[in-house]
Amino acid sequence: MSTIVVVAAVIVGPGGRVLAAQRAAPAAHAGGWEFPGGKVDPGESEVAALIRECREELGVEIAVGERVGGDWPLSEGYVLRVWLATLASGTPEPREHLALRWLGPGEYYDVKWLGADLPIMKTVEGLIPPD
């Protein structure tokens, strides 16, 4: 069985804010908060998938920065790979999510992060510049 790679972007804005997205589906994850992203298509690079997913889900172009950590475990057969990113153009809109929310320092845990995303937030918290 091959591993399916899922990519996610920790989009960092001014003041150390990060963009959180509230899942609409599937039912088991609906209402939980995550970093935007999605599956890598066959023949697609991980960074290209990340850019495509942010374009499709949020309507924005991102500039991809450094990778965060190694492989983050998801459910059986899936692995999550995460990058820091910034907005290159556009204003994020919830095209496939229930809501979007910018969280600043002191607000990072004001949402109910999904199980896979909570340790990522804890890791990137120390990497995010305050301004």
C-alpha positions in Angstrom: 0.0 0.0 0.0 1.4 3.4 -1.0 1.3 6.4 1.2 -1.0 9.3 0.2 0.7 12.7 0.8 -1.4 15.6 2.0 0.1 19.1 2.1 -0.9 22.0 4.3 0.1 25.7 4.5 0.6 27.7 7.7 -0.2 31.1 6.1 1.4 33.7 8.2 0.2 37.3 8.0 1.3 40.6 9.6 1.6 40.6 13.4 2.3 36.9 13.6 -1.3 36.0 12.6 -2.0 32.6 11.1 -4.9 31.6 8.9 -7.2 28.8 10.2 -9.9 27.2 8.1 -13.0 25.5 9.6 -13.8 22.1 7.9 -17.1 21.7 6.2 -16.7 17.9 5.5 -16.5 15.0 6.1 -19.0 14.9 8.9 -16.4 13.4 11.3 -14.2 16.6 10.9 -16.9 19.2 10.2 -16.6 22.2 12.4 -12.9 21.5 13.4 -10.2 23.9 12.4 -7.2 23.1 10.2 -4.5 24.6 8.0 -5.6 24.8 4.4 -4.3 22.2 1.9 -5.1 18.9 0.4 -3.9 15.8 -1.4 -1.0 15.8 -3.9 -2.2 14.6 -7.3 -0.2 12.0 -9.2 2.8 13.6 -11.0 2.4 16.8 -9.0 5.1 18.2 -6.8 4.2 18.8 -3.2 4.8 22.6 -3.4 2.8 22.8 -6.7 -0.1 20.9 -4.9 0.1 23.4 -2.0 -0.1 26.4 -4.3 -3.0 24.8 -6.2 -4.9 23.9 -3.1 -4.7 27.4 -1.7 -5.8 28.8 -5.0 -8.8 26.4 -5.2 -9.8 26.5 -1.5 -9.0 30.2 -0.6 -8.8 32.1 -3.9 -5.2 33.3 -3.1 -1.7 32.9 -4.4 0.9 32.0 -1.8 4.6 32.2 -1.5 5.9 29.0 0.0 8.6 29.2 2.7 10.3 26.6 4.8 9.0 23.1 5.5 7.9 22.5 9.1 8.9 19.2 10.6 9.0 15.9 8.9 6.0 13.7 8.1 3.0 14.4 10.4 0.9 11.3 10.8 -2.7 11.2 9.7 -5.1 8.2 9.3 -3.8 4.9 8.0 -2.0 5.3 4.7 -1.9 9.2 4.8 0.9 11.5 5.8 0.8 15.3 6.2 3.6 17.6 5.1 3.5 21.3 6.1 5.1 24.5 5.0 5.1 28.1 6.2 3.7 30.5 3.6 2.7 34.1 3.1 0.1 35.7 0.9 1.4 36.8 -2.5 -1.9 38.1 -3.7 -5.6 37.9 -3.0 -7.8 38.0 0.0 -8.7 34.5 1.5 -12.3 33.5 1.1 -13.9 30.2 2.4 -14.6 28.5 -0.9 -14.6 25.0 0.6 -14.7 25.7 4.3 -17.4 26.9 6.7 -15.3 29.9 7.8 -11.8 31.3 7.9 -10.2 33.1 10.8 -6.9 35.0 11.4 -5.5 34.1 14.8 -2.9 36.3 16.3 -0.4 35.6 19.2 -2.5 34.8 22.2 -5.4 33.6 20.0 -3.7 30.6 18.4 -5.8 28.2 20.6 -9.1 30.0 20.5 -10.4 27.5 17.9 -10.8 23.7 18.2 -8.0 22.4 16.1 -8.3 19.0 14.5 -6.1 16.4 16.1 -3.6 16.4 13.3 -3.3 20.2 13.2 -2.9 20.9 16.9 0.7 19.6 17.2 1.5 21.6 14.1 0.2 24.8 15.7 2.3 24.1 18.8 5.4 23.6 16.7 5.0 26.6 14.4 4.1 29.0 17.3 7.8 29.4 18.0 8.7 29.9 14.4 6.3 32.7 13.6 7.8 36.2 13.7 5.7 38.6 15.8 5.7 41.3 13.1 
